[in-house]
C-alpha cells in the first residue's frame, strides 16, 4: 500500500511538470536591422534627405546617425564634423 502512494505521488508530479511544459512558449526571434558600421564620408548635397534618427550602440549595432532618403538609408558617424550641418531642418524619425 505504501508503494502505491509513492507511485501515485510520482505520477501527479510527472503530470504537473508535463502540463507546465505544454504552456511554455519560446521567445520569438527578432531580426536585427541596424547599422553595424558607419562612414565619416559626407553625403552629397544633391542627395535629398527626408529624416534621421539616432541609433544607440547595442551590440551588434553601433552608435550612428541614420539618414533616410526616399529609397535608402545612410549610416553615419555621429562625431563627423558635417553631421550637425545636415541635421538642420530635418525631422527626427521615431522608431
PDB file of N, CA, C and O in Angstrom:
ATOM      1  N   UNK A   1       0.825  -1.188   0.000  1.00  0.00           N
ATOM      2  CA  UNK A   1       0.000   0.000   0.000  1.00  0.00           C
ATOM      3  C   UNK A   1       0.875   1.260   0.000  1.00  0.00           C
ATOM      4  O   UNK A   1       0.560   2.237  -0.680  1.00  0.00           O
ATOM      5  N   UNK A   2       1.965   1.235   0.759  1.00  0.00           N
ATOM      6  CA  UNK A   2       2.864   2.370   0.836  1.00  0.00           C
ATOM      7  C   UNK A   2       3.490   2.655  -0.527  1.00  0.00           C
ATOM      8  O   UNK A   2       3.660   3.817  -0.896  1.00  0.00           O
ATOM      9  N   UNK A   3       3.831   1.626  -1.269  1.00  0.00           N
ATOM     10  CA  UNK A   3       4.401   1.761  -2.606  1.00  0.00           C
ATOM     11  C   UNK A   3       3.388   2.378  -3.564  1.00  0.00           C
ATOM     12  O   UNK A   3       3.767   3.143  -4.450  1.00  0.00           O
ATOM     13  N   UNK A   4       2.134   2.062  -3.402  1.00  0.00           N
ATOM     14  CA  UNK A   4       1.064   2.595  -4.249  1.00  0.00           C
ATOM     15  C   UNK A   4       0.962   4.116  -4.096  1.00  0.00           C
ATOM     16  O   UNK A   4       0.781   4.826  -5.085  1.00  0.00           O
ATOM     17  N   UNK A   5       1.078   4.621  -2.859  1.00  0.00           N
ATOM     18  CA  UNK A   5       1.023   6.066  -2.612  1.00  0.00           C
ATOM     19  C   UNK A   5       2.226   6.778  -3.251  1.00  0.00           C
ATOM     20  O   UNK A   5       2.085   7.870  -3.802  1.00  0.00           O
ATOM     21  N   UNK A   6       3.389   6.162  -3.174  1.00  0.00           N
ATOM     22  CA  UNK A   6       4.588   6.755  -3.766  1.00  0.00           C
ATOM     23  C   UNK A   6       4.455   6.833  -5.289  1.00  0.00           C
ATOM     24  O   UNK A   6       4.827   7.835  -5.900  1.00  0.00           O
ATOM     25  N   UNK A   7       3.929   5.779  -5.889  1.00  0.00           N
ATOM     26  CA  UNK A   7       3.717   5.780  -7.340  1.00  0.00           C
ATOM     27  C   UNK A   7       2.689   6.838  -7.745  1.00  0.00           C
ATOM     28  O   UNK A   7       2.866   7.540  -8.741  1.00  0.00           O
ATOM     29  N   UNK A   8       1.619   6.943  -6.968  1.00  0.00           N
ATOM     30  CA  UNK A   8       0.591   7.943  -7.268  1.00  0.00           C
ATOM     31  C   UNK A   8       1.162   9.353  -7.164  1.00  0.00           C
ATOM     32  O   UNK A   8       0.874  10.204  -8.006  1.00  0.00           O
ATOM     33  N   UNK A   9       1.973   9.602  -6.132  1.00  0.00           N
ATOM     34  CA  UNK A   9       2.588  10.913  -5.954  1.00  0.00           C
ATOM     35  C   UNK A   9       3.548  11.222  -7.105  1.00  0.00           C
ATOM     36  O   UNK A   9       3.561  12.344  -7.611  1.00  0.00           O
ATOM     37  N   UNK A  10       4.339  10.255  -7.515  1.00  0.00           N
ATOM     38  CA  UNK A  10       5.262  10.445  -8.627  1.00  0.00           C
ATOM     39  C   UNK A  10       4.511  10.712  -9.930  1.00  0.00           C
ATOM     40  O   UNK A  10       4.952  11.520 -10.746  1.00  0.00           O
ATOM     41  N   UNK A  11       3.402  10.050 -10.124  1.00  0.00           N
ATOM     42  CA  UNK A  11       2.588  10.270 -11.328  1.00  0.00           C
ATOM     43  C   UNK A  11       2.009  11.681 -11.337  1.00  0.00           C
ATOM     44  O   UNK A  11       1.979  12.332 -12.381  1.00  0.00           O
ATOM     45  N   UNK A  12       1.544  12.162 -10.170  1.00  0.00           N
ATOM     46  CA  UNK A  12       0.993  13.521 -10.097  1.00  0.00           C
ATOM     47  C   UNK A  12       2.078  14.555 -10.405  1.00  0.00           C
ATOM     48  O   UNK A  12       1.824  15.521 -11.124  1.00  0.00           O
ATOM     49  N   UNK A  13       3.277  14.360  -9.870  1.00  0.00           N
ATOM     50  CA  UNK A  13       4.373  15.280 -10.142  1.00  0.00           C
ATOM     51  C   UNK A  13       4.700  15.270 -11.630  1.00  0.00           C
ATOM     52  O   UNK A  13       4.906  16.328 -12.224  1.00  0.00           O
ATOM     53  N   UNK A  14       4.748  14.103 -12.230  1.00  0.00           N
ATOM     54  CA  UNK A  14       5.031  13.987 -13.657  1.00  0.00           C
ATOM     55  C   UNK A  14       3.967  14.701 -14.492  1.00  0.00           C
ATOM     56  O   UNK A  14       4.297  15.380 -15.464  1.00  0.00           O
ATOM     57  N   UNK A  15       2.705  14.554 -14.122  1.00  0.00           N
ATOM     58  CA  UNK A  15       1.615  15.214 -14.857  1.00  0.00           C
ATOM     59  C   UNK A  15       1.733  16.732 -14.734  1.00  0.00           C
ATOM     60  O   UNK A  15       1.545  17.451 -15.716  1.00  0.00           O
ATOM     61  N   UNK A  16       2.043  17.222 -13.534  1.00  0.00           N
ATOM     62  CA  UNK A  16       2.178  18.671 -13.325  1.00  0.00           C
ATOM     63  C   UNK A  16       3.331  19.246 -14.143  1.00  0.00           C
ATOM     64  O   UNK A  16       3.189  20.295 -14.772  1.00  0.00           O
ATOM     65  N   UNK A  17       4.452  18.568 -14.134  1.00  0.00           N
ATOM     66  CA  UNK A  17       5.612  19.039 -14.892  1.00  0.00           C
ATOM     67  C   UNK A  17       5.312  19.026 -16.383  1.00  0.00           C
ATOM     68  O   UNK A  17       5.654  19.973 -17.091  1.00  0.00           O
ATOM     69  N   UNK A  18       4.686  17.981 -16.861  1.00  0.00           N
ATOM     70  CA  UNK A  18       4.340  17.878 -18.280  1.00  0.00           C
ATOM     71  C   UNK A  18       3.339  18.958 -18.676  1.00  0.00           C
ATOM     72  O   UNK A  18       3.454  19.532 -19.759  1.00  0.00           O
ATOM     73  N   UNK A  19       2.370  19.242 -17.830  1.00  0.00           N
ATOM     74  CA  UNK A  19       1.365  20.263 -18.129  1.00  0.00           C
ATOM     75  C   UNK A  19       2.015  21.640 -18.234  1.00  0.00           C
ATOM     76  O   UNK A  19       1.606  22.445 -19.070  1.00  0.00           O
ATOM     77  N   UNK A  20       3.008  21.925 -17.413  1.00  0.00           N
ATOM     78  CA  UNK A  20       3.696  23.206 -17.485  1.00  0.00           C
ATOM     79  C   UNK A  20       4.477  23.328 -18.779  1.00  0.00           C
ATOM     80  O   UNK A  20       4.553  24.417 -19.348  1.00  0.00           O
ATOM     81  N   UNK A  21       5.047  22.259 -19.249  1.00  0.00           N
ATOM     82  CA  UNK A  21       5.831  22.294 -20.477  1.00  0.00           C
ATOM     83  C   UNK A  21       4.963  22.613 -21.683  1.00  0.00           C
ATOM     84  O   UNK A  21       5.435  23.246 -22.627  1.00  0.00           O
ATOM     85  N   UNK A  22       3.715  22.195 -21.674  1.00  0.00           N
ATOM     86  CA  UNK A  22       2.816  22.438 -22.798  1.00  0.00           C
ATOM     87  C   UNK A  22       2.545  23.928 -22.955  1.00  0.00           C
ATOM     88  O   UNK A  22       2.454  24.408 -24.084  1.00  0.00           O
ATOM     89  N   UNK A  23       2.412  24.678 -21.862  1.00  0.00           N
ATOM     90  CA  UNK A  23       2.100  26.102 -21.922  1.00  0.00           C
ATOM     91  C   UNK A  23       3.324  26.987 -22.145  1.00  0.00           C
ATOM     92  O   UNK A  23       3.170  28.194 -22.336  1.00  0.00           O
ATOM     93  N   UNK A  24       4.516  26.435 -22.127  1.00  0.00           N
ATOM     94  CA  UNK A  24       5.728  27.216 -22.310  1.00  0.00           C
ATOM     95  C   UNK A  24       5.860  27.646 -23.760  1.00  0.00           C
ATOM     96  O   UNK A  24       5.732  26.831 -24.673  1.00  0.00           O
ATOM     97  N   UNK A  25       6.116  28.926 -23.965  1.00  0.00           N
ATOM     98  CA  UNK A  25       6.342  29.444 -25.316  1.00  0.00           C
ATOM     99  C   UNK A  25       7.766  29.937 -25.420  1.00  0.00           C
ATOM    100  O   UNK A  25       8.268  30.639 -24.542  1.00  0.00           O
ATOM    101  N   UNK A  26       8.394  29.565 -26.486  1.00  0.00           N
ATOM    102  CA  UNK A  26       9.747  30.047 -26.719  1.00  0.00           C
ATOM    103  C   UNK A  26       9.692  31.509 -27.136  1.00  0.00           C
ATOM    104  O   UNK A  26       8.721  31.943 -27.756  1.00  0.00           O
ATOM    105  N   UNK A  27      10.732  32.272 -26.799  1.00  0.00           N
ATOM    106  CA  UNK A  27      10.758  33.675 -27.239  1.00  0.00           C
ATOM    107  C   UNK A  27      10.811  33.761 -28.756  1.00  0.00           C
ATOM    108  O   UNK A  27      11.429  32.927 -29.418  1.00  0.00           O
ATOM    109  N   UNK A  28      10.163  34.772 -29.290  1.00  0.00           N
ATOM    110  CA  UNK A  28      10.170  34.985 -30.726  1.00  0.00           C
ATOM    111  C   UNK A  28      11.497  35.607 -31.133  1.00  0.00           C
ATOM    112  O   UNK A  28      11.969  36.546 -30.493  1.00  0.00           O
ATOM    113  N   UNK A  29      12.078  35.101 -32.160  1.00  0.00           N
ATOM    114  CA  UNK A  29      13.345  35.644 -32.644  1.00  0.00           C
ATOM    115  C   UNK A  29      13.077  36.881 -33.484  1.00  0.00           C
ATOM    116  O   UNK A  29      12.237  36.860 -34.384  1.00  0.00           O
ATOM    117  N   UNK A  30      13.784  37.946 -33.191  1.00  0.00           N
ATOM    118  CA  UNK A  30      13.622  39.200 -33.915  1.00  0.00           C
ATOM    119  C   UNK A  30      14.880  39.451 -34.724  1.00  0.00           C
ATOM    120  O   UNK A  30      15.991  39.399 -34.195  1.00  0.00           O
ATOM    121  N   UNK A  31      14.704  39.719 -35.989  1.00  0.00           N
ATOM    122  CA  UNK A  31      15.854  40.033 -36.825  1.00  0.00           C
ATOM    123  C   UNK A  31      16.396  41.413 -36.484  1.00  0.00           C
ATOM    124  O   UNK A  31      15.631  42.323 -36.166  1.00  0.00           O
ATOM    125  N   UNK A  32      17.689  41.565 -36.550  1.00  0.00           N
ATOM    126  CA  UNK A  32      18.303  42.844 -36.234  1.00  0.00           C
ATOM    127  C   UNK A  32      18.538  43.597 -37.531  1.00  0.00           C
ATOM    128  O   UNK A  32      19.233  43.115 -38.425  1.00  0.00           O
ATOM    129  N   UNK A  33      17.950  44.790 -37.626  1.00  0.00           N
ATOM    130  CA  UNK A  33      18.196  45.648 -38.775  1.00  0.00           C
ATOM    131  C   UNK A  33      18.696  46.974 -38.227  1.00  0.00           C
ATOM    132  O   UNK A  33      17.917  47.827 -37.801  1.00  0.00           O
ATOM    133  N   UNK A  34      19.998  47.123 -38.249  1.00  0.00           N
ATOM    134  CA  UNK A  34      20.604  48.334 -37.713  1.00  0.00           C
ATOM    135  C   UNK A  34      21.941  48.548 -38.398  1.00  0.00           C
ATOM    136  O   UNK A  34      22.404  47.712 -39.174  1.00  0.00           O
ATOM    137  N   UNK A  35      22.555  49.690 -38.094  1.00  0.00           N
ATOM    138  CA  UNK A  35      23.875  49.985 -38.634  1.00  0.00           C
ATOM    139  C   UNK A  35      24.916  49.244 -37.816  1.00  0.00           C
ATOM    140  O   UNK A  35      25.003  49.406 -36.599  1.00  0.00           O
ATOM    141  N   UNK A  36      25.691  48.441 -38.491  1.00  0.00           N
ATOM    142  CA  UNK A  36      26.756  47.700 -37.823  1.00  0.00           C
ATOM    143  C   UNK A  36      28.112  48.341 -38.073  1.00  0.00           C
ATOM    144  O   UNK A  36      29.115  47.957 -37.472  1.00  0.00           O
ATOM    145  N   UNK A  37      28.130  49.322 -38.969  1.00  0.00           N
ATOM    146  CA  UNK A  37      29.324  50.126 -39.216  1.00  0.00           C
ATOM    147  C   UNK A  37      28.865  51.473 -39.764  1.00  0.00           C
ATOM    148  O   UNK A  37      27.757  51.591 -40.290  1.00  0.00           O
ATOM    149  N   UNK A  38      29.717  52.486 -39.641  1.00  0.00           N
ATOM    150  CA  UNK A  38      29.357  53.836 -40.081  1.00  0.00           C
ATOM    151  C   UNK A  38      30.438  54.403 -40.986  1.00  0.00           C
ATOM    152  O   UNK A  38      31.552  53.886 -41.064  1.00  0.00           O
ATOM    153  N   UNK A  39      30.076  55.480 -41.664  1.00  0.00           N
ATOM    154  CA  UNK A  39      31.005  56.172 -42.545  1.00  0.00           C
ATOM    155  C   UNK A  39      31.177  57.604 -42.048  1.00  0.00           C
ATOM    156  O   UNK A  39      30.219  58.221 -41.582  1.00  0.00           O
ATOM    157  N   UNK A  40      32.400  58.134 -42.147  1.00  0.00           N
ATOM    158  CA  UNK A  40      32.647  59.546 -41.848  1.00  0.00           C
ATOM    159  C   UNK A  40      32.482  60.390 -43.110  1.00  0.00           C
ATOM    160  O   UNK A  40      32.453  61.619 -43.048  1.00  0.00           O
ATOM    161  N   UNK A  41      32.373  59.709 -44.264  1.00  0.00           N
ATOM    162  CA  UNK A  41      32.247  60.417 -45.537  1.00  0.00           C
ATOM    163  C   UNK A  41      30.951  61.206 -45.616  1.00  0.00           C
ATOM    164  O   UNK A  41      29.916  60.789 -45.095  1.00  0.00           O
ATOM    165  N   UNK A  42      31.029  62.364 -46.283  1.00  0.00           N
ATOM    166  CA  UNK A  42      29.853  63.233 -46.426  1.00  0.00           C
ATOM    167  C   UNK A  42      28.828  62.621 -47.385  1.00  0.00           C
ATOM    168  O   UNK A  42      29.172  61.942 -48.352  1.00  0.00           O
ATOM    169  N   UNK A  43      27.581  62.883 -47.083  1.00  0.00           N
ATOM    170  CA  UNK A  43      26.508  62.543 -48.014  1.00  0.00           C
ATOM    171  C   UNK A  43      26.437  63.716 -48.983  1.00  0.00           C
ATOM    172  O   UNK A  43      26.321  64.858 -48.538  1.00  0.00           O
ATOM    173  N   UNK A  44      26.502  63.477 -50.293  1.00  0.00           N
ATOM    174  CA  UNK A  44      26.499  64.585 -51.257  1.00  0.00           C
ATOM    175  C   UNK A  44      25.276  65.491 -51.082  1.00  0.00           C
ATOM    176  O   UNK A  44      24.187  65.006 -50.777  1.00  0.00           O
ATOM    177  N   UNK A  45      25.450  66.806 -51.273  1.00  0.00           N
ATOM    178  CA  UNK A  45      24.345  67.747 -51.086  1.00  0.00           C
ATOM    179  C   UNK A  45      23.145  67.490 -52.002  1.00  0.00           C
ATOM    180  O   UNK A  45      22.017  67.855 -51.672  1.00  0.00           O
ATOM    181  N   UNK A  46      23.395  66.860 -53.149  1.00  0.00           N
ATOM    182  CA  UNK A  46      22.280  66.592 -54.073  1.00  0.00           C
ATOM    183  C   UNK A  46      21.387  65.436 -53.614  1.00  0.00           C
ATOM    184  O   UNK A  46      20.307  65.235 -54.170  1.00  0.00           O
ATOM    185  N   UNK A  47      21.826  64.677 -52.610  1.00  0.00           N
ATOM    186  CA  UNK A  47      21.006  63.596 -52.057  1.00  0.00           C
ATOM    187  C   UNK A  47      19.975  64.219 -51.126  1.00  0.00           C
ATOM    188  O   UNK A  47      20.330  64.846 -50.128  1.00  0.00           O
ATOM    189  N   UNK A  48      18.693  64.044 -51.456  1.00  0.00           N
ATOM    190  CA  UNK A  48      17.608  64.649 -50.677  1.00  0.00           C
ATOM    191  C   UNK A  48      17.283  63.764 -49.471  1.00  0.00           C
ATOM    192  O   UNK A  48      16.785  62.647 -49.613  1.00  0.00           O
ATOM    193  N   UNK A  49      17.577  64.291 -48.290  1.00  0.00           N
ATOM    194  CA  UNK A  49      17.299  63.572 -47.054  1.00  0.00           C
ATOM    195  C   UNK A  49      15.901  63.926 -46.567  1.00  0.00           C
ATOM    196  O   UNK A  49      15.484  65.081 -46.650  1.00  0.00           O
ATOM    197  N   UNK A  50      15.172  62.922 -46.056  1.00  0.00           N
ATOM    198  CA  UNK A  50      13.809  63.175 -45.573  1.00  0.00           C
ATOM    199  C   UNK A  50      13.692  63.071 -44.054  1.00  0.00           C
ATOM    200  O   UNK A  50      12.671  63.453 -43.481  1.00  0.00           O
ATOM    201  N   UNK A  51      14.725  62.559 -43.408  1.00  0.00           N
ATOM    202  CA  UNK A  51      14.679  62.446 -41.953  1.00  0.00           C
ATOM    203  C   UNK A  51      15.902  61.728 -41.427  1.00  0.00           C
ATOM    204  O   UNK A  51      16.755  61.267 -42.185  1.00  0.00           O
ATOM    205  N   UNK A  52      15.964  61.645 -40.108  1.00  0.00           N
ATOM    206  CA  UNK A  52      17.096  60.969 -39.474  1.00  0.00           C
ATOM    207  C   UNK A  52      16.648  60.391 -38.142  1.00  0.00           C
ATOM    208  O   UNK A  52      15.572  60.711 -37.636  1.00  0.00           O
ATOM    209  N   UNK A  53      17.482  59.544 -37.594  1.00  0.00           N
ATOM    210  CA  UNK A  53      17.289  59.075 -36.220  1.00  0.00           C
ATOM    211  C   UNK A  53      18.656  58.731 -35.648  1.00  0.00           C
ATOM    212  O   UNK A  53      19.587  58.384 -36.375  1.00  0.00           O
ATOM    213  N   UNK A  54      18.751  58.833 -34.341  1.00  0.00           N
ATOM    214  CA  UNK A  54      19.986  58.477 -33.656  1.00  0.00           C
ATOM    215  C   UNK A  54      19.867  57.031 -33.215  1.00  0.00           C
ATOM    216  O   UNK A  54      18.880  56.647 -32.587  1.00  0.00           O
ATOM    217  N   UNK A  55      20.867  56.229 -33.541  1.00  0.00           N
ATOM    218  CA  UNK A  55      20.895  54.825 -33.140  1.00  0.00           C
ATOM    219  C   UNK A  55      21.950  54.658 -32.052  1.00  0.00           C
ATOM    220  O   UNK A  55      23.116  54.999 -32.250  1.00  0.00           O
ATOM    221  N   UNK A  56      21.539  54.137 -30.918  1.00  0.00           N
ATOM    222  CA  UNK A  56      22.473  53.882 -29.827  1.00  0.00           C
ATOM    223  C   UNK A  56      23.238  52.593 -30.068  1.00  0.00           C
ATOM    224  O   UNK A  56      22.761  51.684 -30.749  1.00  0.00           O
ATOM    225  N   UNK A  57      24.423  52.533 -29.501  1.00  0.00           N
ATOM    226  CA  UNK A  57      25.250  51.340 -29.632  1.00  0.00           C
ATOM    227  C   UNK A  57      24.727  50.254 -28.706  1.00  0.00           C
ATOM    228  O   UNK A  57      24.708  50.420 -27.486  1.00  0.00           O
ATOM    229  N   UNK A  58      24.312  49.168 -29.281  1.00  0.00           N
ATOM    230  CA  UNK A  58      23.879  47.989 -28.545  1.00  0.00           C
ATOM    231  C   UNK A  58      24.213  46.815 -29.448  1.00  0.00           C
ATOM    232  O   UNK A  58      23.513  46.549 -30.426  1.00  0.00           O
ATOM    233  N   UNK A  59      25.277  46.124 -29.116  1.00  0.00           N
ATOM    234  CA  UNK A  59      25.851  45.092 -29.970  1.00  0.00           C
ATOM    235  C   UNK A  59      24.773  44.210 -30.605  1.00  0.00           C
ATOM    236  O   UNK A  59      23.891  43.736 -29.888  1.00  0.00           O
ATOM    237  N   UNK A  60      24.806  43.975 -31.894  1.00  0.00           N
ATOM    238  CA  UNK A  60      25.864  44.260 -32.852  1.00  0.00           C
ATOM    239  C   UNK A  60      25.767  45.656 -33.477  1.00  0.00           C
ATOM    240  O   UNK A  60      26.568  45.989 -34.351  1.00  0.00           O
ATOM    241  N   UNK A  61      24.815  46.464 -33.054  1.00  0.00           N
ATOM    242  CA  UNK A  61      24.623  47.798 -33.612  1.00  0.00           C
ATOM    243  C   UNK A  61      25.656  48.771 -33.030  1.00  0.00           C
ATOM    244  O   UNK A  61      26.132  48.589 -31.910  1.00  0.00           O
ATOM    245  N   UNK A  62      25.991  49.802 -33.807  1.00  0.00           N
ATOM    246  CA  UNK A  62      26.960  50.804 -33.364  1.00  0.00           C
ATOM    247  C   UNK A  62      26.277  52.157 -33.219  1.00  0.00           C
ATOM    248  O   UNK A  62      25.184  52.364 -33.746  1.00  0.00           O
ATOM    249  N   UNK A  63      26.921  53.078 -32.505  1.00  0.00           N
ATOM    250  CA  UNK A  63      26.419  54.436 -32.363  1.00  0.00           C
ATOM    251  C   UNK A  63      26.429  55.083 -33.744  1.00  0.00           C
ATOM    252  O   UNK A  63      27.463  55.105 -34.412  1.00  0.00           O
ATOM    253  N   UNK A  64      25.288  55.608 -34.174  1.00  0.00           N
ATOM    254  CA  UNK A  64      25.198  56.144 -35.534  1.00  0.00           C
ATOM    255  C   UNK A  64      24.066  57.150 -35.649  1.00  0.00           C
ATOM    256  O   UNK A  64      23.112  57.140 -34.872  1.00  0.00           O
ATOM    257  N   UNK A  65      24.201  58.020 -36.647  1.00  0.00           N
ATOM    258  CA  UNK A  65      23.090  58.837 -37.118  1.00  0.00           C
ATOM    259  C   UNK A  65      22.653  58.184 -38.423  1.00  0.00           C
ATOM    260  O   UNK A  65      23.445  58.043 -39.356  1.00  0.00           O
ATOM    261  N   UNK A  66      21.402  57.792 -38.477  1.00  0.00           N
ATOM    262  CA  UNK A  66      20.877  57.134 -39.676  1.00  0.00           C
ATOM    263  C   UNK A  66      20.063  58.163 -40.453  1.00  0.00           C
ATOM    264  O   UNK A  66      19.022  58.625 -39.987  1.00  0.00           O
ATOM    265  N   UNK A  67      20.547  58.515 -41.637  1.00  0.00           N
ATOM    266  CA  UNK A  67      19.849  59.445 -42.515  1.00  0.00           C
ATOM    267  C   UNK A  67      18.991  58.642 -43.483  1.00  0.00           C
ATOM    268  O   UNK A  67      19.418  57.608 -43.998  1.00  0.00           O
ATOM    269  N   UNK A  68      17.774  59.127 -43.726  1.00  0.00           N
ATOM    270  CA  UNK A  68      16.844  58.449 -44.628  1.00  0.00           C
ATOM    271  C   UNK A  68      16.579  59.282 -45.868  1.00  0.00           C
ATOM    272  O   UNK A  68      16.421  60.501 -45.795  1.00  0.00           O
ATOM    273  N   UNK A  69      16.533  58.601 -47.017  1.00  0.00           N
ATOM    274  CA  UNK A  69      16.069  59.192 -48.267  1.00  0.00           C
ATOM    275  C   UNK A  69      14.785  58.448 -48.627  1.00  0.00           C
ATOM    276  O   UNK A  69      14.304  57.627 -47.846  1.00  0.00           O
ATOM    277  N   UNK A  70      14.237  58.727 -49.784  1.00  0.00           N
ATOM    278  CA  UNK A  70      13.034  58.014 -50.216  1.00  0.00           C
ATOM    279  C   UNK A  70      13.286  56.507 -50.340  1.00  0.00           C
ATOM    280  O   UNK A  70      12.395  55.704 -50.062  1.00  0.00           O
ATOM    281  N   UNK A  71      14.502  56.121 -50.759  1.00  0.00           N
ATOM    282  CA  UNK A  71      14.779  54.711 -51.028  1.00  0.00           C
ATOM    283  C   UNK A  71      15.860  54.092 -50.147  1.00  0.00           C
ATOM    284  O   UNK A  71      15.849  52.883 -49.914  1.00  0.00           O
ATOM    285  N   UNK A  72      16.785  54.898 -49.659  1.00  0.00           N
ATOM    286  CA  UNK A  72      17.953  54.364 -48.970  1.00  0.00           C
ATOM    287  C   UNK A  72      18.083  54.909 -47.559  1.00  0.00           C
ATOM    288  O   UNK A  72      17.337  55.790 -47.131  1.00  0.00           O
ATOM    289  N   UNK A  73      19.055  54.356 -46.855  1.00  0.00           N
ATOM    290  CA  UNK A  73      19.450  54.919 -45.571  1.00  0.00           C
ATOM    291  C   UNK A  73      20.966  54.931 -45.522  1.00  0.00           C
ATOM    292  O   UNK A  73      21.633  54.081 -46.112  1.00  0.00           O
ATOM    293  N   UNK A  74      21.495  55.911 -44.807  1.00  0.00           N
ATOM    294  CA  UNK A  74      22.938  56.083 -44.685  1.00  0.00           C
ATOM    295  C   UNK A  74      23.309  56.037 -43.210  1.00  0.00           C
ATOM    296  O   UNK A  74      22.731  56.749 -42.389  1.00  0.00           O
ATOM    297  N   UNK A  75      24.275  55.196 -42.886  1.00  0.00           N
ATOM    298  CA  UNK A  75      24.768  55.068 -41.519  1.00  0.00           C
ATOM    299  C   UNK A  75      25.995  55.952 -41.385  1.00  0.00           C
ATOM    300  O   UNK A  75      27.039  55.679 -41.978  1.00  0.00           O
ATOM    301  N   UNK A  76      25.860  57.014 -40.602  1.00  0.00           N
ATOM    302  CA  UNK A  76      26.927  57.996 -40.495  1.00  0.00           C
ATOM    303  C   UNK A  76      27.457  58.087 -39.071  1.00  0.00           C
ATOM    304  O   UNK A  76      26.736  57.868 -38.098  1.00  0.00           O
ATOM    305  N   UNK A  77      28.731  58.416 -38.983  1.00  0.00           N
ATOM    306  CA  UNK A  77      29.397  58.573 -37.689  1.00  0.00           C
ATOM    307  C   UNK A  77      28.895  59.856 -37.023  1.00  0.00           C
ATOM    308  O   UNK A  77      29.042  60.935 -37.598  1.00  0.00           O
ATOM    309  N   UNK A  78      28.309  59.767 -35.835  1.00  0.00           N
ATOM    310  CA  UNK A  78      27.762  60.957 -35.181  1.00  0.00           C
ATOM    311  C   UNK A  78      28.828  61.987 -34.788  1.00  0.00           C
ATOM    312  O   UNK A  78      28.491  63.131 -34.481  1.00  0.00           O
ATOM    313  N   UNK A  79      30.102  61.600 -34.792  1.00  0.00           N
ATOM    314  CA  UNK A  79      31.162  62.538 -34.435  1.00  0.00           C
ATOM    315  C   UNK A  79      31.748  63.255 -35.651  1.00  0.00           C
ATOM    316  O   UNK A  79      32.610  64.122 -35.500  1.00  0.00           O
ATOM    317  N   UNK A  80      31.293  62.906 -36.844  1.00  0.00           N
ATOM    318  CA  UNK A  80      31.794  63.571 -38.052  1.00  0.00           C
ATOM    319  C   UNK A  80      31.392  65.044 -38.031  1.00  0.00           C
ATOM    320  O   UNK A  80      30.294  65.385 -37.593  1.00  0.00           O
ATOM    321  N   UNK A  81      32.283  65.912 -38.504  1.00  0.00           N
ATOM    322  CA  UNK A  81      32.059  67.364 -38.435  1.00  0.00           C
ATOM    323  C   UNK A  81      30.835  67.832 -39.218  1.00  0.00           C
ATOM    324  O   UNK A  81      30.162  68.772 -38.795  1.00  0.00           O
ATOM    325  N   UNK A  82      30.540  67.213 -40.321  1.00  0.00           N
ATOM    326  CA  UNK A  82      29.475  67.674 -41.205  1.00  0.00           C
ATOM    327  C   UNK A  82      28.075  67.281 -40.739  1.00  0.00           C
ATOM    328  O   UNK A  82      27.089  67.781 -41.280  1.00  0.00           O
ATOM    329  N   UNK A  83      27.966  66.400 -39.751  1.00  0.00           N
ATOM    330  CA  UNK A  83      26.667  65.871 -39.310  1.00  0.00           C
ATOM    331  C   UNK A  83      25.710  66.985 -38.875  1.00  0.00           C
ATOM    332  O   UNK A  83      24.565  67.027 -39.326  1.00  0.00           O
ATOM    333  N   UNK A  84      26.170  67.879 -38.007  1.00  0.00           N
ATOM    334  CA  UNK A  84      25.291  68.935 -37.486  1.00  0.00           C
ATOM    335  C   UNK A  84      24.724  69.801 -38.604  1.00  0.00           C
ATOM    336  O   UNK A  84      23.578  70.243 -38.527  1.00  0.00           O
ATOM    337  N   UNK A  85      25.519  70.046 -39.639  1.00  0.00           N
ATOM    338  CA  UNK A  85      25.054  70.834 -40.779  1.00  0.00           C
ATOM    339  C   UNK A  85      23.896  70.132 -41.498  1.00  0.00           C
ATOM    340  O   UNK A  85      22.917  70.781 -41.869  1.00  0.00           O
ATOM    341  N   UNK A  86      24.000  68.818 -41.697  1.00  0.00           N
ATOM    342  CA  UNK A  86      22.950  68.077 -42.418  1.00  0.00           C
ATOM    343  C   UNK A  86      21.714  67.826 -41.568  1.00  0.00           C
ATOM    344  O   UNK A  86      20.634  67.583 -42.107  1.00  0.00           O
ATOM    345  N   UNK A  87      21.857  67.880 -40.246  1.00  0.00           N
ATOM    346  CA  UNK A  87      20.697  67.665 -39.377  1.00  0.00           C
ATOM    347  C   UNK A  87      19.739  68.854 -39.382  1.00  0.00           C
ATOM    348  O   UNK A  87      18.552  68.692 -39.102  1.00  0.00           O
ATOM    349  N   UNK A  88      20.243  70.040 -39.697  1.00  0.00           N
ATOM    350  CA  UNK A  88      19.402  71.247 -39.679  1.00  0.00           C
ATOM    351  C   UNK A  88      18.231  71.102 -40.632  1.00  0.00           C
ATOM    352  O   UNK A  88      18.408  70.774 -41.805  1.00  0.00           O
ATOM    353  N   UNK A  89      17.056  71.344 -40.129  1.00  0.00           N
ATOM    354  CA  UNK A  89      15.847  71.308 -40.949  1.00  0.00           C
ATOM    355  C   UNK A  89      15.267  69.916 -41.152  1.00  0.00           C
ATOM    356  O   UNK A  89      14.201  69.792 -41.755  1.00  0.00           O
ATOM    357  N   UNK A  90      15.919  68.874 -40.678  1.00  0.00           N
ATOM    358  CA  UNK A  90      15.386  67.529 -40.831  1.00  0.00           C
ATOM    359  C   UNK A  90      14.577  67.141 -39.600  1.00  0.00           C
ATOM    360  O   UNK A  90      14.896  67.549 -38.483  1.00  0.00           O
ATOM    361  N   UNK A  91      13.539  66.358 -39.810  1.00  0.00           N
ATOM    362  CA  UNK A  91      12.764  65.879 -38.673  1.00  0.00           C
ATOM    363  C   UNK A  91      13.334  64.548 -38.183  1.00  0.00           C
ATOM    364  O   UNK A  91      13.808  63.721 -38.962  1.00  0.00           O
ATOM    365  N   UNK A  92      13.271  64.376 -36.875  1.00  0.00           N
ATOM    366  CA  UNK A  92      13.745  63.122 -36.296  1.00  0.00           C
ATOM    367  C   UNK A  92      12.649  62.078 -36.435  1.00  0.00           C
ATOM    368  O   UNK A  92      11.493  62.325 -36.090  1.00  0.00           O
ATOM    369  N   UNK A  93      13.017  60.928 -36.935  1.00  0.00           N
ATOM    370  CA  UNK A  93      12.077  59.827 -37.138  1.00  0.00           C
ATOM    371  C   UNK A  93      12.053  58.969 -35.884  1.00  0.00           C
ATOM    372  O   UNK A  93      13.098  58.527 -35.406  1.00  0.00           O
ATOM    373  N   UNK A  94      10.867  58.737 -35.354  1.00  0.00           N
ATOM    374  CA  UNK A  94      10.701  57.901 -34.164  1.00  0.00           C
ATOM    375  C   UNK A  94      10.610  56.443 -34.574  1.00  0.00           C
ATOM    376  O   UNK A  94      10.071  56.117 -35.632  1.00  0.00           O
ATOM    377  N   UNK A  95      11.138  55.576 -33.738  1.00  0.00           N
ATOM    378  CA  UNK A  95      11.050  54.131 -34.010  1.00  0.00           C
ATOM    379  C   UNK A  95       9.655  53.639 -33.802  1.00  0.00           C
ATOM    380  O   UNK A  95       9.386  52.451 -33.982  1.00  0.00           O
TER     381      UNK A  95
END
